[in-house]
């Protein structure tokens, strides 16, 4: 039988520790409480060789502890997290006790990595930790915005409502990202084909033409010499060029992950024509949807603003919204406070928010603004992609045409030289 180590408080407030043999964690917790103790920590101790871990059923006691030591492959995907969020919300709304709801979700999880993670969350909550604090220990699974929303729901006493709103928000985010990825798929394929065709021409096609040019003393045209030089560089130093590109990619990736690099890149990308305004619109839609979702769930305005600003993503815009939140804390209206940040909130949006504040329908109006903005983003994205496709085709044709002309011009020159 598994053995659990506990630390608890006696009636006089003194701390005590000990070991308990129990079939599972819930039974161990019950035994500690029957002794008149208030548990503050409970963890499974190492099982003796040949006992405990080997004898315990899978998912209980020592068997589960062994799985945690060995580690679980894979990670929690957005789909798994959304299912967890929606199921926990449904169970809580149905009146299922919180601890029992976590047990049900852990037991019903199909993926081993999800089963282990939900068991970990359950154990931390049973030990007395809040759900938001338990989730904050796994930032790779629960984003900071997710944890902040859960914390707001716990504080306000409407965790089931907030979880349902989070699940809806996750679903919309996944749908929007799916549209972006679908729209970019065809241009990405064209770019890949262009690079492949260019490498083929430089490595295999051009060297064949060089054999034709050998033996003649005529000077090749400048464009031909440039193309041949690039071909020679790719064939002779291709591995070094590839290694340099990999090193450059890794260095840039490290720089982008740094605070200074991320801020510099985000500031630059916002100034790029077409792309910058699209990103700002996307950030505004996320902010409005998150804020409207939280206000609809009953979260106070200041708390909702602090959570919603984290959903923006771009730190430059987050800082700008933080200044607006400070003005709201001073007692100013939300619409007037956001009006100072024109890069993110156009004048029409500010006016709609101001009117919604006065009429008491701010949460519904913010969600409506998010829906309208996302629809507009979808149309703009399709227009950009529709423009990108012929541009990519033109670039491919220009590259291939330049190489073809550069290789054909010398042939005519050589014919004149022979005559």
N, C-alpha and C positions, 0 to 999 in steps of 0.2 A: 504493500500500500504506500502511496506517495507520502512524503513527509514535508510539512510546511513550517517555515520559520516565521515567527510573528514578533512584532513589537507593539505593545499596547499600554494604555494608561489605566492604573488602578483607581479605585474610588477616591483615594486620598491624593490623586494627581501624580503619584510616582510612576515612573516608566518601568516596565518589566519586559523581559524577552523570554522566549521558549520555543519548543518544537511541538507540533501536533501531527498525529497520523490521521489522515482523512482521505476519502475517496476522490475528492475534487476540491477546488478552491472554495465553492459555496459552503460545503460541509465544514471545511476548516474555519471559515469566517463564523459560521453558526456556533461551533464549539468554543471559539474565543469569546463570543458574546455571552454564552451560557456560563462562563467562568466569572462573569461580572466585570469584564474588561472592555475597554473601548479601543478597538484596533486602529493603529495608525500606519502600520505597514505589514504586509503579508506577502511572502514570496516562497516559492517552492525550493526546498533545499536539495543538495546533491543526493541522488538516490544511491544506496549501496549497490555494489556490483552484483549483477544477476537478479536484482530486485527492483522494485519501483519502476524505473524507466522501461525495463523489459516487460514488466507485468501489467503496466497501466494501459488502458485502452487508448487508441489513437484519439488525439484531441483533448485528452484529460491528463492531469497529473504529470508524471515524469515523461511520458511519451511526447507531450507537447513541448516540455522543456528541452528535450533532446532535439526536436525540430528547430527550435529557436537557436540552439547552439550550432547546428549544422548550417542554418541559413536557408532562406527560401529563394528559389530562382524567380526572376522576373520582377515586375513592379505593378503597382496599382494603376490601372489605366483610367482615363477620364470616364469611360463607360462604366467601369466597376464602381468608381466613386459616386457617380450619379445614381446608380442603382442602390448603393448603400444609403445615400442621402434620402432618396424617395421612400425606401422601405422603412427607415427609422422614423421618418415623418409620419407615415401611415400608421405604424404601430403606436406611436405616442398619441396621435389623434384618436385612435381607437381605445385609449385608456390603458394600454399595456404599461406596467411599471417599467421605468427606465432601464434598470439592471436586467430585467427579464427580456426587454426588447433587444438589448445588445447580445444577450445569450442566443436568442433566436436567430439574429442576423449572422452571428459567428457559426452557429450550427448549420444554417442553410447555405452558407457560402460554398460555391462550387470550386473556385480556384484556390489552391493551397496558399498562395501568397496573400489572398484576401482573408482567408480563414485565420492565418497567423496575425495579420494586422488588426482585424476586428477583435481577436482574443486579447491582443496587447492593449487596445483601447479599453476594453471591458475591465481588464485587471487593474489598470490605472484608475479608472473611475471607482471601482470597488474599494480601492485603497484610500478613497476620499478625495481624489483629484477631480476638478471640474472637467467637463467634456472638452471645453475649448483648450484648457491647459494640456490635457492628454493629447489632443490633436496637434498642438503646437510643438510637441516633441517629435513629430514626423513631418517636417516641412516639405519633404520630397513627395508626400502623399496629399497633405492638406495645405493648399496655398494660404498665404497670409490673409487674403480677403475672405476666404472661406472661414478661417478661424475667427476673424473679427466679427463676422456675421453670427456665428454660433455663440460667441461671447455676448453679443447684443441680445440674442434670443434668450439665453440663460438669465441674463440680468433682468430682462423684462417679463420673464415667466411665460413666454410664448415660443418656446423652442420648436415645437412641432410646426407652427406656422412659418417660422424662419427657414426651417429645413426644407419645407415644401417650396418656398420661394427660391432657395438656393438651387434646388433640383431644376426648377423651371429656368432659372438663369443659366445654369450649366447647359441645359438643352439648347437654349437659344444661342449661346456662345459657340457650341459645337456646330450648330447649323450654319452660323455666319462664317466660321472658319472653314467649314466644308465648302461653302460657296466660293470663298477666296481661293482655296486650293484647286477647286475644279476649274475656275476661271484662268488660273495661272498654268494649268497643266499643259495646254497646247503650246503656248509660247516657250515653256521649258523644254518640251520635246523638240521644237524647232531649233532652239539654241544648242541642244545636245547634238542634233544632226549636223548643224553648221560646223561645230567644232570637230566632229568626226570626219566630215567631208574635207575640211581644211587640212587636218593632219594627214589624211590619206593622200591628198594632192601633194603636200610638201614632202612626204616620206617616200611615196612610190611613183607618183606620176611625173613630177618634175625631174628626178634623176634620169628617167628614160629619155627625156628631151635633151638633157645635157650631153648624152652620148652623140646625139645628132649634131650638136654644135662643135664637138671636138674635131680637130683637124683643119679647121678654117681659121684664118688669121683675122677675119673681120671682127671688129669690136661689137659686142652685144649692146643693145639699147639699155638705158639706165634702169627702166622698169624691170627688164629681164634680169639684169645683174642683181637688183634688190631682191627679187623673188628667189633667185638661185642662192643668194647669200642666206636668206631666211631658211631655205630648205637645207642647206649645209649645216647651219647652226642647230636645227631641230634634229637632224640625223646624227650629228657628231656629239652634241651636248644635250640631247633630249633628256637623259636621265638626270643630269645636273640641273637642268631647267625645271624638271618635275620636282626634284628634291627642294629646290629653292622656293617653288610655289607652295609646297607643303609646309616648309618652315615659315614662310610668310603668312600662310593661312593660320597656323597655330599661334603665331605671335599676335596677329590681328584679333584672333578669338580671345586670347588672354587679355589684350588691351580692352576689348569691348566689355569683358566681364568686370573690369576694374571700374571704380566709381567715376574717376575722371574720364576714362575712355567712353563709358556708356553715356555720360552727360554730353560729351563733345559730339558723339555720333547722333544722339537724339536731337540735339540742337541743330545739327547740320541737316538731318533728314527732314525736319519740319520746314526748312527753307527751300527744299527742292520743289520746283513747280509741279503741280498736279498731285505728286505723291504726298507732299507735306499737308495740303488741305484735306486729302482723303484720310490720312492718319489722324488728323485733328478731329474730323467728323466721327471717325470710329471711336476715338477716346471719349468724345462728348456723348455718344450713344451709350457706351458702357457706363459712364458716370450717371447719366439720367436714369437708365434702367435700374442700376444698383440703388440709387437714392430713392427712386419711386417704389422699388420693391421693399426697402427697409421701412420707409414711411408708411406704406400700406400694411406692414406687419406690426406697426405700433412702436417702432424704435424712435426715440426722441431725435429732433432735427440735428443737433450738434453731434450726437453719437453716429447718426446715419451719415452725416457729411464726412466725418473722420474715416468711416469704413469705405464710403463710396470713392473717396479720392485715391485710395490705394488700388482701386480697380482700373484706373486710367492707364497705368503701364509706363507711360513716358514721364521720366522724373522731372523734366523741365515743366511739363504741364501740371504735374502733381504739386510742385512748388508754387505755381501760380494759383492753383485752387486753394492751397493752404492759406495764402494771403486772404482770399475771399472768405474762408472759414473764420479767420481771425476777426474780420469785420462783422460777421454774423454774431460772433460771441460778444461783440461790443453792443449788440442790440439793433444792428441795421438789418434791413430786409434782405432776403436771399437774392432776389432779382437784382437789386441795386449793387449788391456785393459782387455778384458774378459779372456784372456789366464791365468791371474793370479789366476783365480777361477776355478781350475781343478775339484773341487767337483761337480760343476754344468755344466761346459762346457768342454767336452772331447777335446782332441787335434784335432780330425777330424772335429768337429763342428767349432772350432776356425778357422781352415784353410779354411773351406767353407765360413765362414763369412768374412774373410779377402779377399778372392778372389772376393766375391760378392761386397765388398766395392770398390775394384779397378775397377770392370766392371760397377758399377753404378746400380746393380740389387739387392740391399740389401733387399728391402721389399719382393720381390718375393722369394728370397732364404730363408729368415727367415720363410715364410709361408710353403715353401717346407720342411725345416728342421722340422717344427712343425708337418706336416702331416706324414713324415717318422717316427719321434719319437713316435707319437701317435699310428701308426700302429705297431711299435716294442713293445710298451707298452702293446697293446692289446694281442699280441702273448705271451709275457712274463707273463702277468696276467693269461692267460689261462693255461700256463704251471704250474704256482704256484698253481692255483686252482686244476688242475689235480693231482698235488702231494699232496695237502692238503686233498683231499677226502679219499685216502687210509690211510693217517696218522690218520685222524679222526676215520675211521672205525677200525684201529688197536688199537687206544686208547680205544674206546668203548669195543672192544672185550677183551682187556687186563684187563679193570676194572671189567667187568662182569665175565671173567674167573678167576680172582684173588678171587673175592667174592665166586664164586662157589667152587673153590678148597679149600678155607679156611673153607667152611661149610661142605664139603664132607670128608676131611681128618679126622676130629674127629669121624665120623661114623665108619670108619674102626678101629680106635683106641679103640672105645667103644666095638666093636665086640670082639677084642682081650682081652679086660678087662673082658667081660662077660665070655669068655671061661676060 
